[in-house]
């Protein structure tokens, strides 16, 4: 678990890891923090990683189980918020939610697997990639 003061740095490093590996995976350049107009009337919202052609939009979440192995409920609401914003993206875009792989001793599923099981009905057309510390993706929902 990270201290609050470490969170921005850790999140940024995760975002950079995801961007680098998305570029390899899709063989296209990505930019970080790209503003895309959503809603009506439209308002710009920054997405974590967007392909140079604007067709692949990625949100990165670097969440972990709590120190005691409990569900970080407030952080999972952050995943739901990301899905909400992604729901306004064009239907022909590829939407990917990248969640850091987080395991807790004695648990049978990772935090990302738990999220997909509990809130999977909210995912609709959003793909879920679990990303380990090496940047390797496990596609949980395609």
Protein Blocks (a to p, Z undefined) as FASTA:
>chain_A
ZZfklmmmmmmmmmmmmmmmmmmmnopacdehiacdedjdddddddfbdcfklpaccddd
dddddfkopacfklmmmmmmmmmmmmmpcfkbccdddddddddehiabdfklmmmmmmmm
mnmmaccddddfkopacdfbZZ
